[in-house]
Amino acid sequence: MREIFPGSARLGTADPLPGQPGAADQPGDLIDELAARYAYPDRLWVRANMIMSVDGAGAVAGRSGGLSGVADRLVFSVLRSLADVILVGAGTARAENYGRARPGNLWPRLRAGRAVTPPIAVLTRRLDLDLRGRLLGDDAAGDDLARPIILTTRAAPAAKVTAAAKVADVIVGTDDMSPAAAIDALAGLGHKKILTEGGPTLLGQLVTAGLLDELCLTVSPVLEGAQATRIIAAPSLPPGQAGLRLAMVLEDAGFLLTRYVRAGS
Ligand SMILES: NC(=O)c1ccc[n+]([C@@H]2O[C@H](COP(=O)([O-])OP(=O)(O)OC[C@H]3O[C@@H](n4cnc5c(N)ncnc54)[C@H](OP(=O)(O)O)[C@@H]3O)[C@@H](O)[C@H]2O)c1
């Protein structure tokens, strides 16, 4: 992996990332280097991590995993290790069959003084989530994996709220859980370093509300055509909300790992 913006210094190892091993097998100095480059500021900060094809597709056959590669998975893991909480919309939790975050080999050091893993927080109106699945089921608990958080609304069926409260911390907002209310609720639990992994509906709401501080966007070296969804599902964005400043670009095996922050910050 090499940096192509803003400087020309190489990252961690002089060699490109090998093609096969997963993030847990990567050398510690490279992970430390990435952790330093992606360090959160010491204040409430909302970061999104998304991936798209060169022509803007956010999913292949309904999931984003088909766009990913070794370097993207490595950065995905490092970003999770740095976060206090991982926020996703229920559409993503369902489509990607979300489970609880599991620690990588170097997480104990990267998360020293904090919980072993960050909780997954799911935003949902309908609370149509599998209570026996990888995130909320009995088998998902244990091993110090963080208890999930459900951010829902009064529209959710009461029986589902009661059932979910047995396996997750459930926060019920008003008739709609605005993105600001969701972020406030997470901050109220002490989670200042917020990582959202989408999806497009949630990301569109965060951008529209002016709540997104940073977008980490991987550009995958493939073309997917026009059938796929994009990374933001909002018909239009308010003027002035969408300006970004490029903060960093890494390259690995044709993948671009970009980091944009809100313009002016
Ligand atoms: N390219 C990438 O990086 C990336 C990342 C993530 C996901 N994806 C892809 O995106 C697709 C899913 O997209 P999506 O837009 O449906 O996902 P999403 O944004 O994760 O989820 C939308 C759902 O979130 C809930 N929600 C959103 N806003 C809410 C609010 N204000 N209050 C309460 N609940 C709210 C609703 O859940 P309920 O329906 O339960 O009420 C809504 O249906 C999948 O294909 C996935 O693979 C791509």
The ligand as a Gaussian input file, in Angstrom:
#p B3LYP/6-31G(d) Opt

LIG

0 1
 N      -21.146000       0.634000      -0.848000
 C      -21.154000       0.657000       0.465000
 O      -20.178000       1.060000       1.096000
 C      -22.396000       0.201000       1.197000
 C      -22.454000       0.361000       2.572000
 C      -23.611000      -0.068000       3.235000
 C      -24.656000      -0.641000       2.525000
 N      -24.542000      -0.785000       1.193000
 C      -25.640000      -1.398000       0.427000
 O      -26.775000      -0.563000       0.560000
 C      -27.948000      -1.373000       0.449000
 C      -28.906000      -1.025000       1.579000
 O      -29.312000       0.299000       1.401000
 P      -30.412000       1.030000       2.293000
 O      -30.427000       2.442000       1.852000
 O      -31.654000       0.242000       2.295000
 O      -29.762000       0.853000       3.706000
 P      -29.685000       1.647000       5.076000
 O      -29.516000       3.101000       4.941000
 O      -28.657000       0.887000       5.830000
 O      -31.089000       1.284000       5.766000
 C      -32.293000       1.918000       5.496000
 C      -33.208000       1.546000       6.662000
 O      -32.724000       2.187000       7.859000
 C      -33.818000       2.537000       8.667000
 N      -33.847000       3.999000       8.786000
 C      -33.279000       4.887000       7.935000
 N      -33.504000       6.123000       8.389000
 C      -34.205000       6.013000       9.526000
 C      -34.725000       6.941000      10.460000
 N      -34.545000       8.261000      10.306000
 N      -35.390000       6.487000      11.532000
 C      -35.563000       5.158000      11.715000
 N      -35.086000       4.232000      10.869000
 C      -34.428000       4.664000       9.790000
 C      -35.059000       1.979000       8.004000
 O      -35.156000       0.668000       8.519000
 P      -36.510000      -0.198000       8.667000
 O      -36.867000      -0.559000       7.259000
 O      -36.110000      -1.365000       9.495000
 O      -37.516000       0.654000       9.345000
 C      -34.638000       1.969000       6.535000
 O      -35.402000       1.069000       5.768000
 C      -27.479000      -2.813000       0.457000
 O      -27.470000      -3.273000      -0.863000
 C      -26.055000      -2.727000       0.958000
 O      -25.255000      -3.740000       0.466000
 C      -23.455000      -0.361000       0.491000

